[in-house]
C-alpha cells in the first residue's frame, strides 16, 4: 500500500482496537441485581452471569431450605437473563459500528479514497 493507504489502514486498525476495548470494558461493567416478588431474595450477577452477591431477607427462610434454594436459583436466572440481554444489545451495537468502520473507504494522502474489495 502506498500513497498513505498504509497510514489509513493503521488508523482503521486503531479504531477497531479501540472499539473492541470499549466493548470489553462495557461487558465487564455489566452488573444486574434481581429481586424476587416478595423481596426476600436478591441476587447480583456480572456480565458473564456469575453470581457476585446474594441478599436474603428475614422471610426468605419461612418455607424451608428447598423453597429458599428454588427462590435463589430462580432469582439468579432472572438476573442472568437480564445480563445476557444487555450483553447481546452491546454486541449488536458493536457489530453495527464495526460494519460501518469496515465499509468506510481508506484515504490516500492526496485526498482520494480506496474502497477495499469484499
C-alpha angles and dihedrals in degrees: 000000000000139000094055095307090119091055090047091050092049090050089052091050089052090051091049091049091050091049092051091048091050090051091049092049092048093049091047091052096055112118124167129186120193127185127199122242098266090044092236096119129043124178129189123202134182128230091280090053093250112148111249100169142021127190123185123193123213092262094053092091098048097100099042138258098299093054091045091051091050091048091051094048094045092048092046090051091051091052092046091052091053091048090050091049090052092048091048090052091051091048092051092051090046092052091050093050092045091050092052090048093049092050094050113107120246115244125229122215090253090059097255120122138229122208109208113227118247 
